[in-house]
Amino acid sequence: MKKSMICLLAAGLLFMLALTGCGGKKVEVKLLPEKAHLGFASDIVVEPDKPPYNLGGWQGGHPMWKVEVPETGMYKVSIEYSRPGQAGKAKGTVLLEHNQHDSYELNFTVRPTGKDNGDWSVYQTHEIGGASLEAGTWQLSIEPDESNAHSGTVYFINLRSVTLQLEKE
C-alpha cells in the first residue's frame, strides 16, 4: 500500500509540474560567430580553423545577426567572451532592432578573463541584461564603446556566442 501511495504522489507531482510549466522546455536562441554578418566589421575575423569558433581581431565595427525570436516575452541576453588578463575593463553595447519601431540598447562592461596579458583562452559568460521581445525577426549587433573598448590591449573581446533566453514566469 505504501508503494502505491508513493507512485500516486509522484504521478501527481509530475502532473502539477506539467501544468505550471516547471520542468518545461527552455526557450533559447544562441548566436554563433560563423553565422554573423561581418559587412560592418571588416577587421573582425572568425577564429580558429575549427570549432569552437570566436570573433577575434576586433578593433571596431559591429557584427550583426538575424535573430528569429520564437516566443514573445522577456529575454535575458548574455555573451560568452574572453579578454586578456591584466587588461582593463571593456565597455560595449548590444543593439536589438525589430521592424524599425522597436529597439533596445543594452550597455555592458566586461572584465579580463585570462591569466596574463597575452592569454585570450579563458572564456566566461556575462549576463548583459533583459529585453522584452516580440516573436519574429530581430537584428542584433554588438559595438565596442570606442572611448575605452581596448583598454590595455589592441582588441576589444573575443566573442564565442550571444544567447537570448526566455525568462519563464
N, C-alpha and C positions, 0 to 999 in steps of 0.2 A: 504494500500500500504506500509506503514512503517513497519508493522508486517511482511509482506512477504520479504521485503528487509533485515530485521534483521535475519530472518530464512536463507535466501540465504547467507548472510555474515557468519553466524555461521557454516553452512554446508561447505562453502569454507575454513574456518579456520580449521575445523576438517580434511578436505581433505589434506590441507597443512601440518598439524601436522603428519598425517599418512605417507605422502611422505618423510618428513625429519627425521622420526624416533623419533620425540619428542612424549612423552607420550607412547612410546612403552614398551614392556615387559622388566623388569630389569633382566639381566643375573647375577645370584649369586649362589655361592656354599658355603654352611655352613657346617662346620665340627664340630661334637658334641663329647663330651667326651666318651660316650658309644660306639662310633664307632672306637675309637683309638686302635691301636695295641700297647700293653704295654710290649712287649718282651724285649725291650732295656731300660726299665724303671721300674725295679722291685719294687722300693719304692713308685711309684705313684699309687694312688687308685682313683676309681670313687666314688665320694661322692654326696649327701647323698643317702638315700634309695629310694627317689622318685624325679622326675624332678622338677625344672631344675637341672641337674647334673653339676658337675665340676670335673676337675682333681685336686686332692689335695695331700698333703703329699709329695710334690715334692722337693727332695733334690738333685737329679742328674738324669742322664739318659735322654732319649728323647722319647716321644710318637710319633707315626707315623700314618699317614692316607693315604689311597689310594684315590686319587682325580681324578674324571672324569671332565676334563675341556671341556665344551660343545662347545665353540667357540674360535677361535684364536683371540687374542687381548691383550691389556694392562689391567691387573687386579690389583686392589687396594687390599692389604692384610691388614686385621685388626684382632685384638683379643679382646675378652671380658674377662676381668680378675679382680681379686681382690688381694689386698695386705694390710697387716695391717697398720694402721696409725702409725706414728712416726718411722716406719722402714725406712731405706734408700732406694734409687732408686735401681732397679734391672735391669741387662742387660741380654739379650738373643739373640738368632739367630733363624730365620725361614729359613729352607733349603728346596728348591723346586728342585726336580730332575726328569728328563724325558729322557727315553731311554739311559741312561748313557752318553749322549752327552750334553744335555742342563741342566744347573743348575743355580740357583740363591741363593745367601746368603744375607738375609736381617737382618741387626743388628738393635736391638731396645733397648730402655731404658724406663722403666715404673716407675711411682711414686706410693707411697702409696695411697690407696683409703679409708681405714677405718677411723673411728672416733678416735680410740685409738689403742694401740699396740696389743690388743687381738681381734680386730674387722676385720674379713675377710668377712663380709657380704655385703659390698658395692662394686658393680661391675661397671666398666667403660669400654667403648670401646676405644681402642687405635689403630690408623692407623699406620702401620709399614712402608709401602712403596708400590712400584709398581713393577710389573714384566711382561714382555711380554711373554705370554704363548701360545704355540700351542695347538690346540684342541687335546685331547687324554688323556691318563692315566699318571698322575704325582704322585710322592710321596712327602708328606710334613712332616717335622719333626720340633720340637722346642727343642732347647737346652739352658739351662742356661749358662751364662758366669761364669764359676767357680771362677773367681777372685773376684767377688762381688755379685753373684747371691742371696746370702742370707743375704745381708747387713741389720743388725738389727733384723733378725729373723732366725729361723732354716730352713724355707722353702722358695722356690722360689716365685711362684704365685699360685693362684687358677685359673684355666682356664675353662671358661664356653663355649667358642666357638672360632673358627677361621673362618673368612669369606673372600672369594675371590669374588670381584665384578668387572664385566667388565665395564670399563670406555667407555662410548659412545662418539664418536667424535662430 
